[in-house]
């Protein structure tokens, strides 16, 4: 149940197009449904504007499919993150409507239009091709949130002329998300070029002393470009939600 659906229901009751009993029947699943292994939050779209998202890691295929079916039953779109290809096959055998994308490791089911959020897109900047899985997790999440996307990929600081060639994209977007591994320097460079909010995503890509993304995380946290906001390692999903919150705040 999202604000638009609730408003439509209340207007039908007001005009007599729907009875009070019918409305109560549609509201009975609020605020959650107890599946035994999960408490599915049907109230989240009312609070945050988007339905609950299913984290695929740590859940069985049966649990993922069960939660997805419950969300879909109430008319909501479905997004499953961190779903590996083998488990995705098992989930889709139980819920064939899900569409799986292997690079970002997400599955989606769209049964209602996704309204556009904001008037400007978000620039999604990645340092290298190896960062693409995290960047695409971010992209798919933003798409399901209604955020427009401008991709600027493979523009790391080892060839900074590639980034400067796309500077016009950075300057016309509402938010810039920077996805980078190694030492994470790209976030500081972008932060020094534009005035838009910068969300930095360190990735676990890198050699030896990069410590699985810790070097990039610390580099971004200590950026000399003021005001760069940093999410956790490989958290493209979190960056997407942060961008959506910023756009909602901009009206």
C-alpha positions, -999 to 999 in steps of 0.1 A, spaced: 0 0 0 15 33 -11 2 68 -7 -13 70 -42 -32 37 -37 -44 47 -3 -56 81 -15 -75 64 -44 -92 40 -20 -103 67 4 -116 88 -25 -137 58 -37 -151 55 -2 -159 92 -1 -177 91 -34 -195 58 -26 -177 39 -54 -163 15 -26 -180 5 6 -164 8 40 -163 -30 43 -144 -33 10 -119 -7 21 -114 -25 54 -107 -57 35 -80 -40 15 -64 -24 46 -64 -56 67 -29 -65 57 -15 -33 72 9 -28 87 25 -63 82 18 -99 73 33 -127 94 45 -156 72 61 -174 101 97 -169 88 92 -133 79 71 -102 89 64 -86 55 61 -49 60 31 -37 39 33 -3 56 67 7 42 56 23 10 33 46 31 63 56 53 91 57 27 74 58 -7 87 23 -18 78 -12 -8 100 -35 13 130 -48 -6 141 -85 -2 177 -92 6 185 -125 -11 216 -133 10 210 -157 38 175 -166 27 163 -199 11 147 -199 -23 114 -208 -7 116 -179 17 125 -154 -10 96 -166 -33 72 -166 -3 80 -129 6 79 -119 -31 45 -135 -36 31 -117 -5 43 -84 -17 30 -91 -52 -4 -102 -38 -10 -67 -24 -2 -51 -57 33 -40 -49 64 -42 -72 91 -66 -60 129 -61 -58 153 -88 -47 189 -79 -42 221 -100 -37 206 -130 -54 232 -153 -69 225 -171 -102 220 -206 -89 196 -195 -62 178 -173 -87 170 -204 -108 153 -220 -78 134 -188 -69 121 -184 -104 109 -220 -105 87 -210 -76 78 -175 -88 83 -174 -126 72 -138 -129 105 -126 -115 130 -112 -140 166 -119 -131 197 -98 -141 230 -116 -133 254 -87 -133 238 -67 -105 224 -99 -90 189 -86 -87 154 -99 -95 124 -78 -102 87 -81 -107 69 -50 -120 31 -49 -120 24 -12 -116 40 19 -131 70 34 -113 65 72 -110 95 93 -119 112 108 -89 127 143 -93 131 164 -125 168 156 -130 186 123 -133 214 110 -111 249 106 -126 262 71 -118 300 72 -122 323 41 -119 360 40 -120 365 7 -139 347 -21 -156 354 -43 -125 332 -20 -105 303 -26 -128 284 -52 -106 282 -27 -77 273 1 -101 246 -19 -118 231 -30 -84 228 8 -78 213 14 -112 187 -13 -109 177 -1 -75 174 35 -87 153 23 -116 129 6 -93 127 37 -72 119 59 -102 152 77 -104 165 86 -138 201 75 -145 230 88 -166 258 63 -166 294 75 -168 315 42 -167 352 34 -168 365 69 -160 389 62 -132 418 85 -122 443 64 -141 430 81 -172 414 112 -158 408 127 -193 380 102 -197 362 118 -167 368 154 -179 353 144 -213 320 137 -195 320 166 -172 288 180 -188 269 150 -175 280 156 -140 270 193 -141 234 187 -153 225 160 -128 209 163 -93 232 139 -75 264 121 -84 271 86 -72 308 76 -75 316 38 -74 353 30 -71 378 5 -57 416 5 -54 423 37 -34 389 53 -41 404 86 -53 377 91 -79 352 104 -53 375 132 -43 381 142 -79 344 143 -87 337 161 -54 361 189 -65 344 194 -99 307 198 -91 284 213 -65 258 185 -65 256 161 -35 282 133 -39 276 98 -27 307 76 -27 306 38 -29 339 20 -21 342 -14 -38 361 -45 -28 381 -43 -61 419 -39 -56 452 -56 -50 467 -68 -17 467 -39 7 433 -26 -5 420 -50 21 388 -59 3 377 -23 -1 389 -9 32 415 13 16 389 28 -7 365 32 22 390 51 43 402 71 13 366 83 7 359 90 43 390 112 45 383 129 11 398 164 8 366 173 -12 342 186 15 308 171 19 313 137 2 290 112 18 302 76 19 282 43 21 296 9 30 318 -13 9 300 -26 -23 267 -10 -11 253 1 -44 218 -5 -30 224 19 -1 237 46 -24 206 43 -46 183 48 -16 203 77 -4 200 94 -38 163 88 -38 159 104 -4 178 135 -16 155 138 -46 124 134 -24 137 162 -2 142 184 -32 104 182 -39 
